Amino acid sequence: MTPAFLVTALVVVATPGPGALYTIAAGLTRGARAAVLAAFACTLGIVPHLAAAVTGLAAVLQASALAFQVVKVLGVAYLLWMAWSTWRDTGVLTADAAPRPASWRGVVVQGVMVNLLNPKLTVFFFALLPQFADTAWRMLGLSAVFMAMTLVVFAAYGVAAARLRERVLARPRVLARVRKAFAVSFGALAARLATESR
């Protein structure tokens, strides 16, 4: 494992994207436990992209304009849905002083979907890992490191956000503004994804 890979992976992981934004929102609205759960779910959502890279499906996605567009459209639609439900305060990121147990399933499902429907992750695995790994086993090892970094960084973001939760919940106007800011951010991420090409 080279320092160059560690630095590159850390930059990719630490740069806020849909997964980091979702984890921070989960921490603010539902607390530290939900934030860690969201971080785990986002990390789990990386597995299909890893599998695609190792099996060569990422090459198909990279080469096929239609396949890339289908995944991209699904990702954009999902981010727009998250933006709409967050704006209306009807999704799993609804602030709740005592979250119901059943809602934890929603946190996991949405966390997985956020990264599952991000086609840039597959392209990232296809373009980056071969530069540092010459065998499938080495690729798996580096991918495990990338996923561990994702879990730790996202969880740190979410837990830090959870520390502000009580202050936010105590001020309804601030909570409303924060919720709308997250909704706009999800919409902006959807717009950015919509304009990206392979």
N, C-alpha and C positions, 0 to 999 in steps of 0.2 A: 504494500500500500504506500503510495507516494504522497508527500505533502501537497503536491499540486492537486491531486484528487480530493483530498480533505478540504482544502481551501475552496475549490470549485464547488464541491457538494454543499459546503456550509453557506456559501453565497447564494446558491440556488434555494436551499431550504429556508434561510433566514429572510430572503426577500418576500415580503408579504404578497400572497396570492389568495385564491379562493379558500384553500385549506386553512391557512393561517387566520384569515378573516373569520371563517366559520368558528374556529376554536376560540378566538378572542370574544366573539359574540356569545358563544356558549358560556364562557366564564363570566361575562358581565350579566347575562340574564338568568343563568341557572346555577352558578357557583363553581367552585374548584373541581368537584367530582365530575360534573358534566364536562368541564374543560378538558380534563385528563381523558375522559371517555371519548370526547370528540377528537382529541389528538390521536388516540389509538385507532379510531375509526378512519380518520384521514390516512393514517399510516397503512392500515389494512387495504385502503383503496388503491394503494400503489402496487399491490401484488399482481393484479392482472396486467399492468403495464410491464412489470418485471418479466412475467411469464411470456408476454408478447416479444420482448427483447431477446430473451434466451431462446425461444423457439423459432424466431425469425419472422413472426407475424408483424413486428414493428416495421420490417422492411416492406411488407405488403402495404401497410398503412402509409409509409413514406412514399412509396412508388405509385399508389393508387389515389388519384385526386378524388374519386367518388367516395372511397372508404374514409378518407380524411374528412371530407365535407360532411358525411353522415354523422360521424362522431362529433365533429365541431358543432353542427346544428343542434344535436342532442345536448351538448354541454351548454351552449348559449341558452337554449330553452329552459334548462334546469336552473341556471343562474338567474334568469329572468323570473322564474317561478319563485325562487328564494327571495328575490328582491320584492316581489309583489306581496308574498305572505308575511315578510318581515315588516313591510310598510303598513300592512293592515293589522299587524300584531296577532296573526292567527297561526303561525308556524310553530315549530319546536323551539324557536328562539324567543317565544313569548316569556316575558319576565314573570316568575312565579316564586313567591316566598317559600312555598312548600311544594316542590314538584312532585307530581304523582309518579309512582313506580313505572307505570306503563309508558310514560313519556321517554324513559331512557332508551327504549327501542328506537324511537324516532330520532334521537340524537345520533345513535350508531348508524342507522340507515342513511340519514342525510350526510353524515361525515364520510361514509364510504362512497356515496354517489358523487359528492363534490370532487373527489380525485379520480373516481372511475370514469367520469365523463369529461376529463380534461385531456384532450388528444396531445397536447404539448408534452405531457409526461412521457407518453410512449416515444415520441420523437426524441425527447431528452435522453431516455435510456438507450435508444438506438444510435444517437449521434455521439453521446459522451462516453458511455462505458467502453466501447471498443477501443477508445484511445488509451485506456488504462488497463484493459483486460484482454488477454489473447486466448483465453479458454473459457468455456461455459462455467466451470467451477470458480474461476477467479471473478467472473462477472457476478455470480451469485454472492460471493463474499463481499464484493464492493457494494452490491445492492443492499445487502444486509446492513452494512455500515450506513448507507444513505438512509435507509428506513429508520435505523436507531437514532440518527441525527434528527430526522423529521419528528419522531415521537418526542424526543427531549426538548427540541426547540419549540414545537407547537404547544406542548404541555406547559413550558415556561411562559409562553405568551398568554395562554389561557388562565393559568394560576395567577399571574400578575394582574390580569384583567379582573379576576374574581375578587381580588383584594379591594377593588373599587366598587364592588357590587352593592354593598350596603348604602354607600353614599348615593349611588345612582337610584336605587329603589326608593330611597327616602325623599327624592325630589322628582315628582311625576313629570314636570316640564322637561327636566334634563333627560329623564328616561325616554320621553317621546322624541326628543331631538337626537339622542344617541341611536334609537331604533331607526329613525328615518335616515340618519347618516349611514348606518350599515346597509339599509335598503338601497340607497343611492350607490354605495360602494359595490354591492353585488351587481347592480345594473351597469356600472362602469366596467367591471370585470367582464360582463357579458358582451358589452360593446367592443372591448379590446380583443376578446377572443374571436368575435365575429369578423374582425378585420385582419386577423392573422392568417398567414399562409404557411405552407409546409416549408 
